[in-house]
């Protein structure tokens, strides 16, 4: 926990971005009957019945101090998908950063070994040299600011029925672009000092 909080407390350096990374499943749903559009004095009306169209996965990257985020929509969240996401983070999103500090949870796919399974050893090592992983503790995923952004995404963008991955991408792209254009940041206030005071039960020496 303190390792993650120390990363958050460091001064912002655009050359060494701090990127929070998380993922979540999204269920694809289609309408059985066409909704009735809103009319004066009447909201949009939607039938309670729907049709399941499978699921997809959302990878979310967030640089909370620079006000940048990106959502990648994938079919799955395998080790190979995670490895490709990390490669894109290094090669596409921050190609000039010598080091990227990544905050993420302890999911079994979130390991350097995933990159070695997906790429040749030389390529995996080239990517990993520019990544520094900082893991949230068990039951401590709330320390990952990407969870906050995923919650905003769900409320502002995905609270509707979307039947295909293309439709999911179509609604996420303008949401993402708008927040990036306005450089929407997250002001994290929970510090190591707060943790030692409020979570003192986690410190054996204080008991």
N, C-alpha and C positions, 0 to 999 in steps of 0.2 A: 504494500500500500504506500509506504513512504517513498519508495522508488518512483512510483507514478506521480505522487504529489510533488516530488523534487523536480521532475521533468516539467510539470505545469508551472512551477514557481520560477523557472529560469527566464531571463529576459528574452523577448522575441528576437529571433535572428532569421531573417528570410533565407539566408544561405544554409541554415540548418533547421529546416521546418520540423514541427512536431505534428504528426498526423495521427489522429485517432481513427481506428478502423474497426468496423463491426459489420455484421450481416444479419439478415432476417429473412424468413420465408414469406412469400406472398401468394395467397390463393387467388387463382384466376376464376372469375365468375361471369356468366353471361345472363342476359335477361331472357326469361321465357315469354314474357309479353312486353311489348314496347311501352315504356313509361309515358305517362301523360305529361306534357310540358306544363310549366307554371302559367297561370293566368292571373289577371288582377284579382287580388284577394284570395288566391288559391295557390298553395305551393305545388311543386312538382310531386306527382303521385307515382309510386313505384310498387309493383306487385311484390308480395313477400316471397314468392316462389322464385328460385333461380336455378341455373344449371352450372355444375362444376366443370371447369375446363382444365383441371390440373393445377400445378403450382410452378412458381419460379423462385429465384433467389435474388436478393438485393445486397450487393456489396456497397458499403458507404465509407468514403474517405472524408475526413474533416480536418482542416487546419484551423482550429478555433480562434486563434489570435489574428490570422491574416484574413479571416472571413471567406475562406474557400472551402467548397465541398464538391464531391462528385459521387454520383450513384451509378454503379454498373449493374445492369440487369442480366442475369445468367440463368441457364436452365437448372444448374446444380451448384453445389458448394463443395466439391471434392478437393482433394489435395492439389490436383492439377489446376483447378479453378483458382484456388488461393495463390498458387505459385504465379499464375498469369496475372493476377491482380497486383501482386508485389512487383512483377516485372514492369507492368504498366505504370505503377507508382514511380518507379525509378526512371524509366526510359521516356515516358510520355508526359507525366504530370510535373515532375521535378527533374528534368534532364541535367540541369546545371548544379544541383545540390550535391556537394561531396558526401553528405551524410543526412539521412532522414531518420528521425527518431519516431518509432511507431508504437503507439499504445494499443494493445489488443488483449483479448481474453485468452484463456487457456484451452480453447477448443483443440481437439486432437489434430486438426489439419493445420493449425497455426504454428508450424515449426519450420526451422531451416531445412529439415529433411524433406519437406514437401517440394522444395525447389530442386533438390537433387533427384527426386523421383520424376519430376516433370522435364528437367533440362539436362543437358550434358554437364558434367562436373565443372568444367571451366566457366560455362555460362552461369550456372548456379552460384559459383563463388564470386563472379563479377558483380552479380546483383546483390548478394549478401554483404559484400564489402561496404555497400552504401546504405545498409539498413541496420538499425539498432533497435531490437525489440525490447519493449517494456511491458510485462504482463501484469494485468490486474490479478489480485489474489482470488482464491476460491470464494465464491459467494460475494465477490466484490466487483462485479461487472458494472455496478452503478458508478464506479470511479472513471469509467470510460465515457468521455463527453460525446462520443458518437451515438450513444444511446439516447441522449437528449435530442440530437438532430434526427434520429430515426423516429422519435415520437412526434416531432414537428412535421416530418414528412407524412406520417400516417394521418395526422389531423388535417393538414392543409391540402393534401394532394391525393391520398389513396383511400379516402373515405367514400368510395364509390365502387361500382361493379365494373371490372375491366376484364375482358375475355381473353386477351392475348398479350404476349410479351411486347409486341409492337405498340399496343395501346398503353401499356404501362410505361414504356419509354417515352411515348408521345406526351403523356401528362407530367412525367418527372422532368423532362428536359427544360421546359420553360420555368418550372418551379426552381430548379437548380440554377438556371441562368439568372433569374431575378434576384435570388439571394446572393449570388456571387457578385452581381453588378452593384448591389448595395453593400457589399462587404459585411454581411451580417455575422457578428462575432458572438462568442460565448464568454461571459465574464465569470470565470471559476473562482470561488471564494473559499472553498474548503482547503485548509492548509495542514501541514504536518503538526503544527501546534494545536490546531483544532482537533485533529485526530487523537493526539495524546491526551487531550482533556476529555473529549466526549466519548471516546472509545477506550478508556483506560483499562477496561476489563480485558482487552486484547494484549496488554503488556504485562507479562508475568511478574516483572520486577516491581510493578506498582500495586500488586494485589497483596 
